[in-house]
Amino acid sequence: MSWRQDLVSATLTPWGYRLAVMVNVYTSASGTVDVQIVVPATLDHFWDTVVSADDIVVTDSDGVTVLDYQIDDAAFSAAGADLSARDMGVEVDALSVTVSNGQGRPTLIWLYYGLTGAADNQAGSITIASPYAGHVYEGSPGSRQISASPPLPGSATPSQQVSKTEDETTAVWLDVTPVLETRKRPSAGRLNFEELRHIRHEVESLIQPLSVQRAGTDYAAADAADVRAWYDNETGKTWLRYLVEPNGSVTADNAHTLIFPFVTTEGANHEARALLQVYNPDED
């Protein structure tokens, strides 16, 4: 773990870049699911870098284990700046997923690109049925950012804060990198080791990917279908994006705590927390 390398001219060479792909799973039983990944036509760096299907590989959450996948349509040489020609979908067969309390868990996989001369890693033949969407998010973290760093020992309340109005739906970005284990010495030129695996649905009694707690009671704060992941190839940081939605029980002038539960490839369970300040602007 955790940065993929492949042979190029008999030399083990790391891939240049990777995209975080969030698979929002809705299944009631643990097992495997099929996935359909679509790379956005406006993701210029990808389309300017990839020249053939050999320049792509799809891995599991650990960043190295190649999944069974096929590229169903691609016209890389004709793409260029023509957005209409940037048409590529990647089909992934039999992704293992975990289910808890009858709910599938949003799971992270990786799409690597930018290694000219690599061998074709596609599976010989796969069959896809009722695939789940694999989301590649283009945006980068906005102004509402929090870190998964643990609070200081003895802290009674979270040190980080997020604010919104009662009726506002807003994106909150969680940097999970601070709690991920790293290598002491680089592998593939990087210190990456532990990775994000999936988002837990259960927070105490509530089955949600994100909850807001007030006076000891948990309330829904986000829809699992809206959770996205983003990887910064320059800094090596992994981010999760949640849409915090209005909730009739989450009102102004009350103390709230946002709880972000997630699991890593090394089996660690984390719950990042932040204070949520809900207010109603006084425009008089």
Steps between C-alpha positions, in 0.01 A plus 500: 500500500424751376625658175473280191808417293528306173778384272609734222793372293577245774516774766246527781357850458237687707189636338496877463157594635185355647134594534292416806182316397216487753257212453174578681376151578137421584480128566356304788753213497879490512666358191596652166354767273574621149603860435483740206756784514463799270784751483363855453564649158622823662778330700763646266812363670377142460405540135821687418709226665336171399568386143379139512316250717841371617549830683231409755473251784226461764585376851323418821510732803852387591636675193682198355261205450374510141125448463340317208411781262451583135488828313176491304555799273793729440624725221808649661681599184195690375413664830736795540306818575176365350281436804248300297774251403607441860291190546634227727335275750672242719311190611614330821393147583442355848615773738485366856285712730406492867145537629398598852148530639362416158678793334782496245797718580634764255832347389813660353692356203775653286544573130868550412620662179811645341745212454590475133632159404318302768341171407124472459353403841144444376325173576450267205124474535257629760123518530341809655150503644315787670821697569532764769639839400866569567523877552807700401474845656667797327471766769758569767433584867295812563505733797331268752789267581568287804771249587472146633781578746404375848420763766741571783475259795241617748309714250130497583387652170637495143744780422388539137187686395270523199216750460186508285149640500202280585383477138842477337642193326877534505807294414732406787840354413676253730875443467552138612876503437619590855381166644635280219820310571792579269824328408828581669677463165346570159360227276433592138641840597222564752429452869139387447412186694160492671202611290133582549287188446138598553264725691317346793125542503443447868561771757372363828128438431479684165568335163647793306836591340500827696294598801449808711461448872305726736442428868605137453263431208624430146331649195558446129726763345598366156393255232746219417430553130658846520830400663802550273875444533784706355874433493755780471786367288719792601469471879400134535191588704174305485179697555134409550225739395164494680189706427363608838127537452224681690330301775199615698665379821823688433412857585666825593611580855571136583831316546564246225785260422568363151629140503687356199560121532737316263715185480851457356665217308686404819172452687510818708161654583496877532239761594607852415295767677431869464266749663215612278376853555152549353370854478233714339630832363342809652434721201296766679 
